[in-house]
């Protein structure tokens, strides 16, 4: 029996260390993310995005979680600027062939001034048995 995969999309996961000064600025982080999504041909659904800034009990940290629903699926980013290493986590989940998740990631890593990163690209699909 031969197993093929009908490709339905991909998910790009990334953990990065960032030197960007805007990891606790939700307005600038959103602007940078939306620009990268547009460069990657992701279909942004304008009224389906949210960037939330967290504050701990000492008002330290101010990390952000952002979510953008795109026509092809979704994009997510979380920042931890309070950590000495300025950690950023993101995923770009796409369906179909239009959106270019890895292109989006490239623009984001550049704008985030990533010093180190770990990237995993996973093809999404359904096994076809022949």
DRENTORKOL-3810 file (N, C-alpha, C; in nm, 4 decimals):
REM DRENTORKOL-3810
@n.u->0.0846; n.v->-0.1163; n.w->0.0000; ca.u->0.0000; ca.v->0.0000; ca.w->0.0000; c.u->0.0902; c.v->0.1240; c.w->0.0000
@n.u->0.0580; n.v->0.2177; n.w->-0.0869; ca.u->0.1326; ca.v->0.3419; ca.w->-0.0967; c.u->0.0524; c.v->0.4525; c.w->-0.0261
@n.u->0.1232; n.v->0.5352; n.w->0.0504; ca.u->0.0574; ca.v->0.6456; ca.w->0.1204; c.u->0.1119; c.v->0.7770; c.w->0.0666
@n.u->0.0247; n.v->0.8575; n.w->0.0109; ca.u->0.0582; ca.v->0.9932; ca.w->-0.0313; c.u->-0.0133; c.v->1.0894; c.w->0.0628
@n.u->0.0309; n.v->1.2113; n.w->0.0627; ca.u->-0.0333; ca.v->1.3134; ca.w->0.1451; c.u->-0.0912; c.v->1.4209; c.w->0.0547
@n.u->-0.2188; n.v->1.4459; n.w->0.0697; ca.u->-0.2809; ca.v->1.5589; ca.w->0.0018; c.u->-0.2499; c.v->1.6814; c.w->0.0852
@n.u->-0.1627; n.v->1.7675; n.w->0.0316; ca.u->-0.1185; ca.v->1.8857; ca.w->0.1049; c.u->-0.2336; c.v->1.9849; c.w->0.1185
@n.u->-0.2617; n.v->2.0238; n.w->0.2430; ca.u->-0.3693; ca.v->2.1180; ca.w->0.2700; c.u->-0.3175; c.v->2.2530; c.w->0.3192
@n.u->-0.1931; n.v->2.2590; n.w->0.3585; ca.u->-0.1363; ca.v->2.3831; ca.w->0.4097; c.u->-0.0126; c.v->2.3547; c.w->0.4904
@n.u->0.0280; n.v->2.4542; n.w->0.5693; ca.u->0.1454; ca.v->2.4356; ca.w->0.6532; c.u->0.1335; c.v->2.5204; c.w->0.7783
@n.u->0.2139; n.v->2.4833; n.w->0.8746; ca.u->0.2256; ca.v->2.5639; ca.w->0.9951; c.u->0.3737; c.v->2.5898; c.w->1.0177
@n.u->0.4062; n.v->2.7140; n.w->1.0438; ca.u->0.5433; ca.v->2.7540; ca.w->1.0734; c.u->0.5468; c.v->2.7961; c.w->1.2191
@n.u->0.6311; n.v->2.7302; n.w->1.2973; ca.u->0.6481; ca.v->2.7599; ca.w->1.4389; c.u->0.7857; c.v->2.8199; c.w->1.4590
@n.u->0.7946; n.v->2.9210; n.w->1.5429; ca.u->0.9241; ca.v->2.9851; ca.w->1.5645; c.u->0.9354; c.v->3.0340; c.w->1.7083
@n.u->1.0502; n.v->3.0078; n.w->1.7683; ca.u->1.0898; ca.v->3.0648; ca.w->1.8965; c.u->1.2125; c.v->3.1488; c.w->1.8672
@n.u->1.2132; n.v->3.2742; n.w->1.9121; ca.u->1.3236; ca.v->3.3637; ca.w->1.8780; c.u->1.3657; c.v->3.4481; c.w->1.9974
@n.u->1.4901; n.v->3.4913; n.w->1.9915; ca.u->1.5440; ca.v->3.5898; ca.w->2.0838; c.u->1.5552; c.v->3.7189; c.w->2.0039
@n.u->1.4937; n.v->3.8254; n.w->2.0536; ca.u->1.4789; ca.v->3.9484; ca.w->1.9766; c.u->1.5503; c.v->4.0661; c.w->2.0414
@n.u->1.6041; n.v->4.1538; n.w->1.9570; ca.u->1.6609; ca.v->4.2802; ca.w->2.0035; c.u->1.5699; c.v->4.3977; c.w->1.9716
@n.u->1.4472; n.v->4.3707; n.w->1.9289; ca.u->1.3557; ca.v->4.4789; ca.w->1.8907; c.u->1.3149; c.v->4.5601; c.w->2.0137
@n.u->1.3087; n.v->4.6924; n.w->2.0004; ca.u->1.2706; ca.v->4.7766; ca.w->2.1142; c.u->1.1199; c.v->4.7824; c.w->2.1379
@n.u->1.0396; n.v->4.7207; n.w->2.0517; ca.u->0.8937; ca.v->4.7354; ca.w->2.0595; c.u->0.8214; c.v->4.6107; c.w->2.1093
@n.u->0.8900; n.v->4.5232; n.w->2.1796; ca.u->0.8265; ca.v->4.4001; ca.w->2.2267; c.u->0.7182; c.v->4.4251; c.w->2.3317
@n.u->0.7148; n.v->4.5456; n.w->2.3883; ca.u->0.6082; ca.v->4.5797; ca.w->2.4826; c.u->0.5267; c.v->4.6995; c.w->2.4325
@n.u->0.5255; n.v->4.7178; n.w->2.3007; ca.u->0.4475; ca.v->4.8245; ca.w->2.2370; c.u->0.3464; c.v->4.7592; c.w->2.1431
@n.u->0.2201; n.v->4.7426; n.w->2.1888; ca.u->0.1234; ca.v->4.6691; ca.w->2.1077; c.u->0.0916; c.v->4.7357; c.w->1.9740
@n.u->0.0956; n.v->4.8675; n.w->1.9672; ca.u->0.0658; ca.v->4.9372; ca.w->1.8419; c.u->0.1743; c.v->4.9105; c.w->1.7380
@n.u->0.2999; n.v->4.9237; n.w->1.7777; ca.u->0.4100; ca.v->4.8997; ca.w->1.6839; c.u->0.4219; c.v->4.7518; c.w->1.6492
@n.u->0.4044; n.v->4.6635; n.w->1.7471; ca.u->0.4116; ca.v->4.5202; ca.w->1.7193; c.u->0.3038; c.v->4.4806; c.w->1.6189
@n.u->0.1832; n.v->4.5314; n.w->1.6356; ca.u->0.0761; ca.v->4.5019; ca.w->1.5407; c.u->0.1121; c.v->4.5532; c.w->1.4011
@n.u->0.1650; n.v->4.6735; n.w->1.3921; ca.u->0.2030; ca.v->4.7304; ca.w->1.2626; c.u->0.3071; c.v->4.6430; c.w->1.1924
@n.u->0.4083; n.v->4.6007; n.w->1.2663; ca.u->0.5141; ca.v->4.5159; ca.w->1.2106; c.u->0.4565; c.v->4.3817; c.w->1.1649
@n.u->0.3707; n.v->4.3220; n.w->1.2452; ca.u->0.3118; ca.v->4.1921; ca.w->1.2102; c.u->0.2230; c.v->4.2022; c.w->1.0870
@n.u->0.1393; n.v->4.3046; n.w->1.0802; ca.u->0.0496; ca.v->4.3203; ca.w->0.9650; c.u->0.1284; c.v->4.3451; c.w->0.8375
@n.u->0.2355; n.v->4.4214; n.w->0.8467; ca.u->0.3193; ca.v->4.4454; ca.w->0.7285; c.u->0.3810; c.v->4.3136; c.w->0.6798
@n.u->0.4311; n.v->4.2326; n.w->0.7710; ca.u->0.4907; ca.v->4.1043; ca.w->0.7328; c.u->0.3863; c.v->4.0111; c.w->0.6719
@n.u->0.2662; n.v->4.0083; n.w->0.7293; ca.u->0.1596; ca.v->3.9240; ca.w->0.6738; c.u->0.1238; c.v->3.9670; c.w->0.5319
@n.u->0.1177; n.v->4.0964; n.w->0.5078; ca.u->0.0886; ca.v->4.1459; ca.w->0.3728; c.u->0.1995; c.v->4.1070; c.w->0.2759
@n.u->0.3256; n.v->4.1176; n.w->0.3197; ca.u->0.4389; ca.v->4.0802; ca.w->0.2337; c.u->0.4354; c.v->3.9312; c.w->0.1992
@n.u->0.3790; n.v->3.8506; n.w->0.2895; ca.u->0.3663; ca.v->3.7072; ca.w->0.2665; c.u->0.2357; c.v->3.6674; c.w->0.1995
@n.u->0.1640; n.v->3.7641; n.w->0.1443; ca.u->0.0384; ca.v->3.7400; ca.w->0.0728; c.u->-0.0686; c.v->3.6731; c.w->0.1581
@n.u->-0.0684; n.v->3.7026; n.w->0.2868; ca.u->-0.1723; ca.v->3.6516; ca.w->0.3758; c.u->-0.2923; c.v->3.7460; c.w->0.3704
@n.u->-0.4114; n.v->3.6895; n.w->0.3604; ca.u->-0.5337; ca.v->3.7686; ca.w->0.3508; c.u->-0.5835; c.v->3.8106; c.w->0.4879
@n.u->-0.5418; n.v->3.9266; n.w->0.5332; ca.u->-0.5792; ca.v->3.9760; ca.w->0.6658; c.u->-0.7279; c.v->4.0105; c.w->0.6680
@n.u->-0.7965; n.v->3.9625; n.w->0.7697; ca.u->-0.9364; ca.v->3.9992; ca.w->0.7912; c.u->-0.9334; c.v->4.1113; c.w->0.8954
@n.u->-0.9558; n.v->4.2329; n.w->0.8495; ca.u->-0.9306; ca.v->4.3541; ca.w->0.9288; c.u->-0.9997; c.v->4.3573; c.w->1.0646
@n.u->-1.1223; n.v->4.3114; n.w->1.0745; ca.u->-1.1919; ca.v->4.3218; ca.w->1.2034; c.u->-1.1710; c.v->4.1979; c.w->1.2909
@n.u->-1.0763; n.v->4.1129; n.w->1.2524; ca.u->-1.0503; ca.v->3.9896; ca.w->1.3274; c.u->-0.9052; c.v->3.9845; c.w->1.3733
@n.u->-0.8644; n.v->4.0881; n.w->1.4460; ca.u->-0.7301; ca.v->4.0892; ca.w->1.5005; c.u->-0.7345; c.v->4.1503; c.w->1.6403
@n.u->-0.6457; n.v->4.1054; n.w->1.7257; ca.u->-0.6383; ca.v->4.1579; ca.w->1.8617; c.u->-0.4952; c.v->4.1459; c.w->1.9112
@n.u->-0.4462; n.v->4.2520; n.w->1.9733; ca.u->-0.3158; ca.v->4.2528; ca.w->2.0377; c.u->-0.3381; c.v->4.2984; c.w->2.1811
@n.u->-0.3092; n.v->4.2090; n.w->2.2765; ca.u->-0.3368; ca.v->4.2348; ca.w->2.4177; c.u->-0.2057; c.v->4.2441; c.w->2.4944
@n.u->-0.1920; n.v->4.3494; n.w->2.5742; ca.u->-0.0728; ca.v->4.3665; ca.w->2.6569; c.u->-0.1015; c.v->4.3202; c.w->2.7989
@n.u->-0.0120; n.v->4.2386; n.w->2.8524; ca.u->-0.0258; ca.v->4.1866; ca.w->2.9882; c.u->0.0508; c.v->4.2746; c.w->3.0854
@n.u->0.0000; n.v->4.2861; n.w->3.2034; ca.u->0.0707; ca.v->4.3566; ca.w->3.3111; c.u->0.0642; c.v->4.2673; c.w->3.4349
@n.u->0.1811; n.v->4.2450; n.w->3.4965; ca.u->0.1799; ca.v->4.1648; ca.w->3.6183; c.u->0.1518; c.v->4.2556; c.w->3.7384
@n.u->0.1441; n.v->4.1966; n.w->3.8555; ca.u->0.1071; ca.v->4.2725; ca.w->3.9752; c.u->0.2060; c.v->4.3834; c.w->4.0077
@n.u->0.3289; n.v->4.3737; n.w->3.9605; ca.u->0.4298; ca.v->4.4771; ca.w->3.9845; c.u->0.4423; c.v->4.5733; c.w->3.8665
@n.u->0.3533; n.v->4.5595; n.w->3.7686; ca.u->0.3582; ca.v->4.6400; ca.w->3.6459; c.u->0.4905; c.v->4.6237; c.w->3.5725
@n.u->0.5469; n.v->4.5074; n.w->3.5855; ca.u->0.6693; ca.v->4.4755; ca.w->3.5117; c.u->0.6319; c.v->4.3799; c.w->3.3998
@n.u->0.7134; n.v->4.3736; n.w->3.3020; ca.u->0.6901; ca.v->4.2787; ca.w->3.1948; c.u->0.6260; c.v->4.3403; c.w->3.0749
@n.u->0.4968; n.v->4.3507; n.w->3.0791; ca.u->0.4214; ca.v->4.4102; ca.w->2.9700; c.u->0.4332; c.v->4.3317; c.w->2.8396
@n.u->0.4385; n.v->4.2007; n.w->2.8478; ca.u->0.4394; ca.v->4.1185; ca.w->2.7272; c.u->0.3095; c.v->4.1318; c.w->2.6504
@n.u->0.3120; n.v->4.0902; n.w->2.5256; ca.u->0.1972; ca.v->4.1049; ca.w->2.4358; c.u->0.1662; c.v->3.9710; c.w->2.3710
@n.u->0.0376; n.v->3.9431; n.w->2.3547; ca.u->-0.0075; ca.v->3.8335; ca.w->2.2702; c.u->-0.0933; c.v->3.8940; c.w->2.1603
@n.u->-0.0617; n.v->3.8566; n.w->2.0361; ca.u->-0.1373; ca.v->3.9057; ca.w->1.9222; c.u->-0.1916; c.v->3.7909; c.w->1.8400
@n.u->-0.3124; n.v->3.8086; n.w->1.7902; ca.u->-0.3754; ca.v->3.7087; ca.w->1.7050; c.u->-0.4387; c.v->3.7808; c.w->1.5865
@n.u->-0.4113; n.v->3.7295; n.w->1.4671; ca.u->-0.4708; ca.v->3.7837; ca.w->1.3454; c.u->-0.5336; c.v->3.6675; c.w->1.2697
@n.u->-0.6623; n.v->3.6774; n.w->1.2446; ca.u->-0.7288; ca.v->3.5777; ca.w->1.1611; c.u->-0.7037; c.v->3.6184; c.w->1.0163
@n.u->-0.6538; n.v->3.5253; n.w->0.9392; ca.u->-0.6300; ca.v->3.5498; ca.w->0.7971; c.u->-0.7214; c.v->3.4575; c.w->0.7172
@n.u->-0.7441; n.v->3.4917; n.w->0.5925; ca.u->-0.8330; ca.v->3.4109; ca.w->0.5085; c.u->-0.7835; c.v->3.2668; c.w->0.4986
@n.u->-0.6543; n.v->3.2481; n.w->0.5148; ca.u->-0.5941; ca.v->3.1156; ca.w->0.5017; c.u->-0.5867; c.v->3.0407; c.w->0.6350
@n.u->-0.6119; n.v->3.1048; n.w->0.7476; ca.u->-0.6190; ca.v->3.0442; ca.w->0.8806; c.u->-0.5875; c.v->3.1484; c.w->0.9872
@n.u->-0.4648; n.v->3.1425; n.w->1.0496; ca.u->-0.4371; ca.v->3.2392; ca.w->1.1559; c.u->-0.2880; c.v->3.2612; c.w->1.1771
@n.u->-0.2595; n.v->3.3700; n.w->1.2485; ca.u->-0.1239; ca.v->3.4088; ca.w->1.2876; c.u->-0.1272; c.v->3.4418; c.w->1.4365
@n.u->-0.0230; n.v->3.4030; n.w->1.5086; ca.u->-0.0141; ca.v->3.4292; ca.w->1.6521; c.u->0.1284; c.v->3.4706; c.w->1.6878
@n.u->0.1406; n.v->3.5679; n.w->1.7788; ca.u->0.2703; ca.v->3.6073; ca.w->1.8332; c.u->0.2537; c.v->3.6360; c.w->1.9810
@n.u->0.3525; n.v->3.5978; n.w->2.0609; ca.u->0.3581; ca.v->3.6337; ca.w->2.2029; c.u->0.4991; c.v->3.6810; c.w->2.2332
@n.u->0.5084; n.v->3.7858; n.w->2.3164; ca.u->0.6401; ca.v->3.8386; ca.w->2.3533; c.u->0.6579; c.v->3.8340; c.w->2.5043
@n.u->0.7808; n.v->3.8163; n.w->2.5460; ca.u->0.8205; ca.v->3.8193; ca.w->2.6856; c.u->0.9382; c.v->3.9164; c.w->2.6994
@n.u->0.9143; n.v->4.0471; n.w->2.6887; ca.u->1.0253; ca.v->4.1412; ca.w->2.6956; c.u->1.0878; c.v->4.1503; c.w->2.8349
@n.u->1.0153; n.v->4.1042; n.w->2.9358; ca.u->1.0676; ca.v->4.1126; ca.w->3.0718; c.u->1.1809; c.v->4.0132; c.w->3.0967
@n.u->1.1924; n.v->3.9141; n.w->3.0114; ca.u->1.3009; ca.v->3.8182; ca.w->3.0253; c.u->1.4285; c.v->3.8805; c.w->2.9707
@n.u->1.5397; n.v->3.8519; n.w->3.0334; ca.u->1.6666; ca.v->3.9103; ca.w->2.9900; c.u->1.6974; c.v->3.8783; c.w->2.8447
@n.u->1.6435; n.v->3.7679; n.w->2.7959; ca.u->1.6737; ca.v->3.7275; ca.w->2.6592; c.u->1.5663; c.v->3.7699; c.w->2.5599
@n.u->1.4633; n.v->3.8404; n.w->2.6005; ca.u->1.3586; ca.v->3.8952; ca.w->2.5123; c.u->1.3018; c.v->3.7885; c.w->2.4178
@n.u->1.2302; n.v->3.6966; n.w->2.4754; ca.u->1.1754; ca.v->3.5814; ca.w->2.4033; c.u->1.0508; c.v->3.6184; c.w->2.3235
@n.u->1.0410; n.v->3.5639; n.w->2.2010; ca.u->0.9245; ca.v->3.5806; ca.w->2.1142; c.u->0.8844; c.v->3.4426; c.w->2.0626
@n.u->0.7553; n.v->3.4151; n.w->2.0665; ca.u->0.7014; ca.v->3.2893; ca.w->2.0142; c.u->0.5977; c.v->3.3244; c.w->1.9093
@n.u->0.6026; n.v->3.2536; n.w->1.7957; ca.u->0.4998; ca.v->3.2799; ca.w->1.6958; c.u->0.4677; c.v->3.1567; c.w->1.6148
@n.u->0.3476; n.v->3.1585; n.w->1.5579; ca.u->0.3094; ca.v->3.0538; ca.w->1.4639; c.u->0.2243; c.v->3.1159; c.w->1.3545
@n.u->0.2425; n.v->3.0612; n.w->1.2358; ca.u->0.1672; ca.v->3.1040; ca.w->1.1183; c.u->0.1072; c.v->2.9774; c.w->1.0595
@n.u->-0.0242; n.v->2.9689; n.w->1.0615; ca.u->-0.0941; ca.v->2.8498; ca.w->1.0141; c.u->-0.1698; c.v->2.8875; c.w->0.8879
@n.u->-0.1415; n.v->2.8164; n.w->0.7787; ca.u->-0.2055; ca.v->2.8494; ca.w->0.6514; c.u->-0.2690; c.v->2.7263; c.w->0.5877
@n.u->-0.3694; n.v->2.7514; n.w->0.5070; ca.u->-0.4334; ca.v->2.6506; ca.w->0.4238; c.u->-0.4227; c.v->2.6984; c.w->0.2798
@n.u->-0.4137; n.v->2.6058; n.w->0.1868; ca.u->-0.4069; ca.v->2.6435; ca.w->0.0465; c.u->-0.2670; c.v->2.6837; c.w->0.0037
@n.u->-0.2594; n.v->2.7489; n.w->-0.1106; ca.u->-0.1306; ca.v->2.7813; ca.w->-0.1716; c.u->-0.0998; c.v->2.9299; c.w->-0.1766
@n.u->-0.1939; n.v->3.0163; n.w->-0.1387; ca.u->-0.1766; ca.v->3.1604; ca.w->-0.1564; c.u->-0.0794; c.v->3.2212; c.w->-0.0565
@n.u->-0.1053; n.v->3.2015; n.w->0.0709; ca.u->-0.0232; ca.v->3.2622; ca.w->0.1758; c.u->0.1138; c.v->3.1958; c.w->0.1815
@n.u->0.2149; n.v->3.2768; n.w->0.2023; ca.u->0.3530; ca.v->3.2284; ca.w->0.2104; c.u->0.4043; c.v->3.2511; c.w->0.3523
@n.u->0.3804; n.v->3.1512; n.w->0.4357; ca.u->0.4139; ca.v->3.1630; ca.w->0.5777; c.u->0.5630; c.v->3.1860; c.w->0.5995
@n.u->0.6475; n.v->3.1183; n.w->0.5258; ca.u->0.7916; ca.v->3.1317; ca.w->0.5473; c.u->0.8411; c.v->3.2697; c.w->0.5044
@n.u->0.7777; n.v->3.3288; n.w->0.4029; ca.u->0.8108; ca.v->3.4663; ca.w->0.3631; c.u->0.7712; c.v->3.5622; c.w->0.4747
@n.u->0.6515; n.v->3.5436; n.w->0.5287; ca.u->0.6057; ca.v->3.6254; ca.w->0.6411; c.u->0.7043; c.v->3.6163; c.w->0.7566
@n.u->0.7460; n.v->3.4951; n.w->0.7879; ca.u->0.8407; ca.v->3.4749; ca.w->0.8974; c.u->0.9714; c.v->3.5482; c.w->0.8711
@n.u->1.0206; n.v->3.5437; n.w->0.7493; ca.u->1.1453; ca.v->3.6128; ca.w->0.7165; c.u->1.1376; c.v->3.7614; c.w->0.7447
@n.u->1.0293; n.v->3.8246; n.w->0.7050; ca.u->1.0117; ca.v->3.9675; ca.w->0.7317; c.u->1.0021; c.v->3.9940; c.w->0.8815
@n.u->0.9305; n.v->3.9078; n.w->0.9517; ca.u->0.9176; ca.v->3.9264; ca.w->1.0968; c.u->1.0515; c.v->3.9133; c.w->1.1679
@n.u->1.1283; n.v->3.8120; n.w->1.1338; ca.u->1.2572; ca.v->3.7925; ca.w->1.2002; c.u->1.3502; c.v->3.9108; c.w->1.1737
@n.u->1.3432; n.v->3.9661; n.w->1.0536; ca.u->1.4244; ca.v->4.0848; ca.w->1.0223; c.u->1.3807; c.v->4.2028; c.w->1.1090
@n.u->1.2498; n.v->4.2309; n.w->1.1123; ca.u->1.1996; ca.v->4.3455; ca.w->1.1880; c.u->1.2137; c.v->4.3268; c.w->1.3386
@n.u->1.2095; n.v->4.2027; n.w->1.3842; ca.u->1.2276; ca.v->4.1737; ca.w->1.5261; c.u->1.3749; c.v->4.1755; c.w->1.5672
@n.u->1.4627; n.v->4.1915; n.w->1.4695; ca.u->1.6076; ca.v->4.1890; ca.w->1.4956; c.u->1.6453; c.v->4.0614; c.w->1.5711
@n.u->1.5981; n.v->3.9497; n.w->1.5190; ca.u->1.6211; ca.v->3.8201; ca.w->1.5840; c.u->1.7696; c.v->3.7871; c.w->1.5882
@n.u->1.8169; n.v->3.7526; n.w->1.7078; ca.u->1.9563; ca.v->3.7128; ca.w->1.7255; c.u->1.9715; c.v->3.5618; c.w->1.7116
@n.u->1.8727; n.v->3.4896; n.w->1.7596; ca.u->1.8716; ca.v->3.3433; ca.w->1.7522; c.u->1.7281; c.v->3.3009; c.w->1.7300
@n.u->1.7106; n.v->3.1893; n.w->1.6608; ca.u->1.5743; ca.v->3.1381; ca.w->1.6469; c.u->1.5759; c.v->2.9888; c.w->1.6179
@n.u->1.4640; n.v->2.9281; n.w->1.6491; ca.u->1.4385; ca.v->2.7883; ca.w->1.6185; c.u->1.3117; c.v->2.7873; c.w->1.5338
@n.u->1.3190; n.v->2.7235; n.w->1.4163; ca.u->1.2060; ca.v->2.7233; ca.w->1.3229; c.u->1.1679; c.v->2.5798; c.w->1.2911
@n.u->1.0389; n.v->2.5540; n.w->1.2924; ca.u->0.9863; ca.v->2.4243; ca.w->1.2497; c.u->0.8759; c.v->2.4497; c.w->1.1470
@n.u->0.8886; n.v->2.3865; n.w->1.0308; ca.u->0.7864; ca.v->2.3968; ca.w->0.9271; c.u->0.7221; c.v->2.2598; c.w->0.9131
@n.u->0.5912; n.v->2.2558; n.w->0.9306; ca.u->0.5186; ca.v->2.1295; ca.w->0.9211; c.u->0.4150; c.v->2.1393; c.w->0.8107
@n.u->0.4188; n.v->2.0443; n.w->0.7204; ca.u->0.3178; ca.v->2.0358; ca.w->0.6162; c.u->0.1921; c.v->1.9755; c.w->0.6760
@n.u->0.0780; n.v->2.0336; n.w->0.6453; ca.u->-0.0485; ca.v->1.9820; ca.w->0.6931; c.u->-0.1163; c.v->1.9088; c.w->0.5799
@n.u->-0.1801; n.v->1.7970; n.w->0.6089; ca.u->-0.2459; ca.v->1.7236; ca.w->0.5034; c.u->-0.3179; c.v->1.6000; c.w->0.5507
@n.u->-0.3762; n.v->1.5304; n.w->0.4536; ca.u->-0.4560; ca.v->1.4128; ca.w->0.4791; c.u->-0.3920; c.v->1.2944; c.w->0.4075
@n.u->-0.3674; n.v->1.1844; n.w->0.4770; ca.u->-0.3101; ca.v->1.0661; ca.w->0.4098; c.u->-0.4071; c.v->1.0098; c.w->0.3058
@n.u->-0.3539; n.v->0.9781; n.w->0.1891; ca.u->-0.4320; ca.v->0.9144; ca.w->0.0835; c.u->-0.3705; c.v->0.7759; c.w->0.0599
@n.u->-0.4477; n.v->0.6732; n.w->0.0761; ca.u->-0.3990; ca.v->0.5362; ca.w->0.0613; c.u->-0.4325; c.v->0.4860; c.w->-0.0786
@n.u->-0.3302; n.v->0.4419; n.w->-0.1490; ca.u->-0.3530; ca.v->0.3878; ca.w->-0.2843; c.u->-0.2959; c.v->0.2481; c.w->-0.2951
END
